[in-house]
Amino acid sequence: PLNELKLTGPFTVMDMHQWLSMCVNELPSRPTDDEMVVSYRSTFVGTVLVGRYSKGTASFKSDSIMTISVMKDLITREATARKIAFNINVDVKEETFPRFLDLIHPKLSFQHSLTQQVRMVEPLREVQLQEGETKFLSPELQQVLQQASDIQQQFELQPQRLAFLHNIVVAVYRHKWRLRGYQSVDRQVKDLQKLLDSYNKEQIAAFFEEPIR
């Protein structure tokens, strides 16, 4: 299931083509047919965008609610600037949120694991200095010790990477509720950020499903 953005109104295929070109790369400079079909996949997260548009009608589907929301805002702004009135409808599919969390999970899991490993490096080095050998340590701890320099080097980049990933999840949450008429979810976002700091995918998925009271 994909979230869907539907538009109908007095716009041409060229109008929609120009608006879409502001959202995606590698679009031809002009439409090549009366009905255009496009398909994209995010190289970072793996979400998809498929679109079909012709004179007076357009449909865009994506498992990324952020993509749908940004496109809605940009197309609305551009059409309003040109005084083109159209009907717009967004169908938000709840099933897309667990899929999004599955897609971003490997990256989040790696960065949080890195945080835990870097905290172990210095204590393990102390043990190595005092004991002289580390064969009594578990294989996992021995591996952390062997890769200590690499772990610390990656961690120097990690705060920015982790914050970037957290911001993506928060943005998806905001866009989900914005499209349902909630302009501010700041209180809920604070709770989400706490869950992201301790990171448990199942807890975050459950949080996404909770209604706003």
Beta strands, then each sheet from edge to edge (+ up, - down):
strand 1: 3-8
strand 2: 36-41
strand 3: 48-54
strand 4: 57-62
strand 5: 87-91
sheet 1: 2+ 3- 4+ 1- 5+
end
